[in-house]
Amino acid sequence: MNKSNENALILMLNGAGVVIAYGLLGVSLYLSTDVPLATKGYWGMGIVLLTLSLINVVKYRFDARSAEDRINRIEEARNEKLLEDVLKDPNPEI
């Protein structure tokens, strides 16, 4: 099993977990007769906003890691080029 299939499986399981959690929460709020409708709406908005915030946090962390990896690859390529230039030079000025 390669990396992309593992990632797809993990994403699918996480997505299913989120859908099930929202479904159970919705059923719980719908069947709760002791809680007024305004409070149910407030809880619902809070959970939707929390979900959006968590998505943004994950996205920004992923973007930061991607940028860091890109910088590291550029530095590695630059260092490799410098090493090649030094090894090719017959009269190094050290």
Distance bins in CASP14 RR format, pairs under 12 A and 6 or more apart:
PFRMAT RR
TARGET T0000
AUTHOR 0000-0000-0000
RMODE 2
METHOD distances of the structure
MODEL  1
1 7 0 0 0 0 0 1 0 0 0 0 0
1 8 0 0 0 0 0 1 0 0 0 0 0
1 9 0 0 0 0 1 0 0 0 0 0 0
1 10 0 0 0 0 0 1 0 0 0 0 0
2 8 0 0 0 0 0 1 0 0 0 0 0
2 9 0 0 0 0 0 1 0 0 0 0 0
3 9 0 0 0 0 0 1 0 0 0 0 0
3 10 0 0 0 0 0 1 0 0 0 0 0
4 10 0 0 0 0 0 1 0 0 0 0 0
4 11 0 0 0 0 0 1 0 0 0 0 0
5 11 0 0 0 0 0 1 0 0 0 0 0
5 12 0 0 0 0 0 1 0 0 0 0 0
6 12 0 0 0 0 0 1 0 0 0 0 0
6 13 0 0 0 0 0 1 0 0 0 0 0
7 13 0 0 0 0 0 1 0 0 0 0 0
7 14 0 0 0 0 0 1 0 0 0 0 0
8 14 0 0 0 0 0 1 0 0 0 0 0
8 15 0 0 0 0 0 1 0 0 0 0 0
9 15 0 0 0 0 0 1 0 0 0 0 0
9 16 0 0 0 0 0 1 0 0 0 0 0
10 16 0 0 0 0 0 1 0 0 0 0 0
10 17 0 0 0 0 0 1 0 0 0 0 0
11 17 0 0 0 0 0 1 0 0 0 0 0
11 18 0 0 0 0 0 1 0 0 0 0 0
11 58 0 0 0 0 0 1 0 0 0 0 0
12 18 0 0 0 0 0 1 0 0 0 0 0
12 19 0 0 0 0 0 1 0 0 0 0 0
13 19 0 0 0 0 0 1 0 0 0 0 0
13 20 0 0 0 0 0 1 0 0 0 0 0
14 20 0 0 0 0 0 1 0 0 0 0 0
14 21 0 0 0 0 0 1 0 0 0 0 0
14 54 0 0 0 0 0 1 0 0 0 0 0
14 55 0 0 0 0 0 1 0 0 0 0 0
14 58 0 0 0 0 0 1 0 0 0 0 0
15 21 0 0 0 0 1 0 0 0 0 0 0
15 22 0 0 0 0 1 0 0 0 0 0 0
15 51 0 0 0 0 0 1 0 0 0 0 0
15 55 0 0 0 0 0 1 0 0 0 0 0
16 22 0 0 0 0 0 1 0 0 0 0 0
16 23 0 0 0 0 0 1 0 0 0 0 0
17 23 0 0 0 0 1 0 0 0 0 0 0
17 24 0 0 0 0 1 0 0 0 0 0 0
17 25 0 0 0 0 0 1 0 0 0 0 0
18 24 0 0 0 0 0 1 0 0 0 0 0
18 25 0 0 0 0 0 1 0 0 0 0 0
18 47 0 0 0 0 0 1 0 0 0 0 0
18 48 0 0 0 0 0 1 0 0 0 0 0
18 50 0 0 0 0 0 1 0 0 0 0 0
18 51 1 0 0 1 0 0 0 0 0 0 0
18 54 0 0 0 0 0 1 0 0 0 0 0
18 55 0 0 0 0 0 1 0 0 0 0 0
19 25 0 0 0 0 0 1 0 0 0 0 0
19 26 0 0 0 0 0 1 0 0 0 0 0
19 51 0 0 0 0 0 1 0 0 0 0 0
20 26 0 0 0 0 0 1 0 0 0 0 0
20 27 0 0 0 0 0 1 0 0 0 0 0
21 27 0 0 0 0 0 1 0 0 0 0 0
21 28 0 0 0 0 0 1 0 0 0 0 0
21 47 0 0 0 0 1 0 0 0 0 0 0
21 50 0 0 0 0 0 1 0 0 0 0 0
21 51 0 0 0 0 1 0 0 0 0 0 0
22 28 0 0 0 0 0 1 0 0 0 0 0
22 29 0 0 0 0 0 1 0 0 0 0 0
22 44 0 0 0 0 1 0 0 0 0 0 0
22 47 1 0 0 1 0 0 0 0 0 0 0
22 48 0 0 0 0 1 0 0 0 0 0 0
22 50 0 0 0 0 0 1 0 0 0 0 0
22 51 0 0 0 0 1 0 0 0 0 0 0
23 29 0 0 0 0 1 0 0 0 0 0 0
23 30 0 0 0 0 1 0 0 0 0 0 0
23 31 0 0 0 0 0 1 0 0 0 0 0
23 44 0 0 0 0 0 1 0 0 0 0 0
23 47 0 0 0 0 0 1 0 0 0 0 0
24 30 0 0 0 0 0 1 0 0 0 0 0
24 31 0 0 0 0 0 1 0 0 0 0 0
24 47 0 0 0 0 0 1 0 0 0 0 0
25 31 0 0 0 0 0 1 0 0 0 0 0
25 32 0 0 0 0 0 1 0 0 0 0 0
25 40 0 0 0 0 0 1 0 0 0 0 0
25 41 0 0 0 0 0 1 0 0 0 0 0
25 43 0 0 0 0 1 0 0 0 0 0 0
25 44 1 0 0 1 0 0 0 0 0 0 0
25 46 0 0 0 0 0 1 0 0 0 0 0
25 47 1 0 0 1 0 0 0 0 0 0 0
25 48 0 0 0 0 0 1 0 0 0 0 0
25 50 0 0 0 0 0 1 0 0 0 0 0
25 51 0 0 0 0 0 1 0 0 0 0 0
26 32 0 0 0 0 1 0 0 0 0 0 0
26 35 0 0 0 0 0 1 0 0 0 0 0
26 40 0 0 0 0 1 0 0 0 0 0 0
26 41 0 0 0 0 0 1 0 0 0 0 0
26 43 0 0 0 0 1 0 0 0 0 0 0
26 44 0 0 0 0 1 0 0 0 0 0 0
26 47 0 0 0 0 1 0 0 0 0 0 0
26 48 0 0 0 0 0 1 0 0 0 0 0
27 40 0 0 0 0 0 1 0 0 0 0 0
28 34 0 0 0 0 0 1 0 0 0 0 0
28 35 0 0 0 0 1 0 0 0 0 0 0
28 40 0 0 0 0 1 0 0 0 0 0 0
28 43 0 0 0 0 1 0 0 0 0 0 0
28 44 0 0 0 0 0 1 0 0 0 0 0
28 47 0 0 0 0 0 1 0 0 0 0 0
29 35 1 0 0 1 0 0 0 0 0 0 0
29 36 0 0 0 0 0 1 0 0 0 0 0
29 37 0 0 0 0 1 0 0 0 0 0 0
29 38 0 0 0 0 0 1 0 0 0 0 0
29 39 0 0 0 0 1 0 0 0 0 0 0
29 40 1 0 1 0 0 0 0 0 0 0 0
29 41 1 0 0 1 0 0 0 0 0 0 0
29 42 0 0 0 0 0 1 0 0 0 0 0
29 43 1 0 0 1 0 0 0 0 0 0 0
29 44 1 0 0 1 0 0 0 0 0 0 0
29 45 0 0 0 0 0 1 0 0 0 0 0
29 46 0 0 0 0 0 1 0 0 0 0 0
29 47 0 0 0 0 1 0 0 0 0 0 0
30 37 0 0 0 0 0 1 0 0 0 0 0
30 40 0 0 0 0 1 0 0 0 0 0 0
30 41 0 0 0 0 0 1 0 0 0 0 0
30 43 0 0 0 0 0 1 0 0 0 0 0
30 44 0 0 0 0 0 1 0 0 0 0 0
31 40 0 0 0 0 0 1 0 0 0 0 0
32 39 0 0 0 0 1 0 0 0 0 0 0
32 40 1 0 0 1 0 0 0 0 0 0 0
32 41 0 0 0 0 0 1 0 0 0 0 0
32 43 0 0 0 0 1 0 0 0 0 0 0
33 40 0 0 0 0 0 1 0 0 0 0 0
34 40 0 0 0 0 0 1 0 0 0 0 0
35 41 0 0 0 0 1 0 0 0 0 0 0
35 42 0 0 0 0 1 0 0 0 0 0 0
35 43 0 0 0 0 1 0 0 0 0 0 0
35 44 0 0 0 0 0 1 0 0 0 0 0
36 42 0 0 0 0 1 0 0 0 0 0 0
36 43 0 0 0 0 0 1 0 0 0 0 0
37 43 0 0 0 0 0 1 0 0 0 0 0
37 44 0 0 0 0 0 1 0 0 0 0 0
38 44 0 0 0 0 0 1 0 0 0 0 0
38 45 0 0 0 0 0 1 0 0 0 0 0
39 45 0 0 0 0 0 1 0 0 0 0 0
39 46 0 0 0 0 0 1 0 0 0 0 0
40 46 0 0 0 0 0 1 0 0 0 0 0
40 47 0 0 0 0 0 1 0 0 0 0 0
41 47 0 0 0 0 1 0 0 0 0 0 0
41 48 0 0 0 0 1 0 0 0 0 0 0
41 49 0 0 0 0 0 1 0 0 0 0 0
42 48 0 0 0 0 0 1 0 0 0 0 0
42 49 0 0 0 0 0 1 0 0 0 0 0
43 49 0 0 0 0 0 1 0 0 0 0 0
43 50 0 0 0 0 0 1 0 0 0 0 0
44 50 0 0 0 0 1 0 0 0 0 0 0
44 51 0 0 0 0 1 0 0 0 0 0 0
45 51 0 0 0 0 0 1 0 0 0 0 0
45 52 0 0 0 0 0 1 0 0 0 0 0
46 52 0 0 0 0 1 0 0 0 0 0 0
46 53 0 0 0 0 1 0 0 0 0 0 0
46 54 0 0 0 0 0 1 0 0 0 0 0
47 53 0 0 0 0 0 1 0 0 0 0 0
47 54 0 0 0 0 0 1 0 0 0 0 0
48 54 0 0 0 0 0 1 0 0 0 0 0
48 55 0 0 0 0 0 1 0 0 0 0 0
49 55 0 0 0 0 0 1 0 0 0 0 0
49 56 0 0 0 0 0 1 0 0 0 0 0
50 56 0 0 0 0 0 1 0 0 0 0 0
50 57 0 0 0 0 0 1 0 0 0 0 0
51 57 0 0 0 0 0 1 0 0 0 0 0
51 58 0 0 0 0 0 1 0 0 0 0 0
52 58 0 0 0 0 0 1 0 0 0 0 0
52 59 0 0 0 0 0 1 0 0 0 0 0
53 59 0 0 0 0 0 1 0 0 0 0 0
53 60 0 0 0 0 0 1 0 0 0 0 0
54 60 0 0 0 0 0 1 0 0 0 0 0
54 61 0 0 0 0 0 1 0 0 0 0 0
55 61 0 0 0 0 0 1 0 0 0 0 0
55 62 0 0 0 0 0 1 0 0 0 0 0
56 62 0 0 0 0 0 1 0 0 0 0 0
56 63 0 0 0 0 0 1 0 0 0 0 0
57 63 0 0 0 0 0 1 0 0 0 0 0
57 64 0 0 0 0 0 1 0 0 0 0 0
58 64 0 0 0 0 0 1 0 0 0 0 0
58 65 0 0 0 0 0 1 0 0 0 0 0
59 65 0 0 0 0 0 1 0 0 0 0 0
59 66 0 0 0 0 0 1 0 0 0 0 0
60 66 0 0 0 0 0 1 0 0 0 0 0
60 67 0 0 0 0 0 1 0 0 0 0 0
61 67 0 0 0 0 0 1 0 0 0 0 0
61 68 0 0 0 0 0 1 0 0 0 0 0
62 68 0 0 0 0 0 1 0 0 0 0 0
62 69 0 0 0 0 0 1 0 0 0 0 0
63 69 0 0 0 0 0 1 0 0 0 0 0
63 70 0 0 0 0 0 1 0 0 0 0 0
64 70 0 0 0 0 0 1 0 0 0 0 0
64 71 0 0 0 0 0 1 0 0 0 0 0
65 71 0 0 0 0 0 1 0 0 0 0 0
65 72 0 0 0 0 0 1 0 0 0 0 0
66 72 0 0 0 0 0 1 0 0 0 0 0
66 73 0 0 0 0 0 1 0 0 0 0 0
67 73 0 0 0 0 0 1 0 0 0 0 0
67 74 0 0 0 0 0 1 0 0 0 0 0
68 74 0 0 0 0 0 1 0 0 0 0 0
68 75 0 0 0 0 0 1 0 0 0 0 0
69 75 0 0 0 0 0 1 0 0 0 0 0
69 76 0 0 0 0 0 1 0 0 0 0 0
70 76 0 0 0 0 0 1 0 0 0 0 0
70 77 0 0 0 0 0 1 0 0 0 0 0
71 77 0 0 0 0 0 1 0 0 0 0 0
71 78 0 0 0 0 0 1 0 0 0 0 0
72 78 0 0 0 0 0 1 0 0 0 0 0
72 79 0 0 0 0 0 1 0 0 0 0 0
73 79 0 0 0 0 0 1 0 0 0 0 0
73 80 0 0 0 0 0 1 0 0 0 0 0
74 80 0 0 0 0 0 1 0 0 0 0 0
74 81 0 0 0 0 0 1 0 0 0 0 0
75 81 0 0 0 0 0 1 0 0 0 0 0
75 82 0 0 0 0 0 1 0 0 0 0 0
76 82 0 0 0 0 0 1 0 0 0 0 0
76 83 0 0 0 0 0 1 0 0 0 0 0
77 83 0 0 0 0 0 1 0 0 0 0 0
77 84 0 0 0 0 0 1 0 0 0 0 0
78 84 0 0 0 0 0 1 0 0 0 0 0
78 85 0 0 0 0 0 1 0 0 0 0 0
79 85 0 0 0 0 0 1 0 0 0 0 0
79 86 0 0 0 0 0 1 0 0 0 0 0
80 86 0 0 0 0 0 1 0 0 0 0 0
80 87 0 0 0 0 0 1 0 0 0 0 0
81 87 0 0 0 0 0 1 0 0 0 0 0
81 88 0 0 0 0 0 1 0 0 0 0 0
82 88 0 0 0 0 0 1 0 0 0 0 0
82 89 0 0 0 0 0 1 0 0 0 0 0
83 89 0 0 0 0 0 1 0 0 0 0 0
83 92 0 0 0 0 0 1 0 0 0 0 0
85 92 0 0 0 0 1 0 0 0 0 0 0
85 93 0 0 0 0 0 1 0 0 0 0 0
86 92 1 0 0 1 0 0 0 0 0 0 0
86 93 0 0 0 0 0 1 0 0 0 0 0
86 94 0 0 0 0 1 0 0 0 0 0 0
END
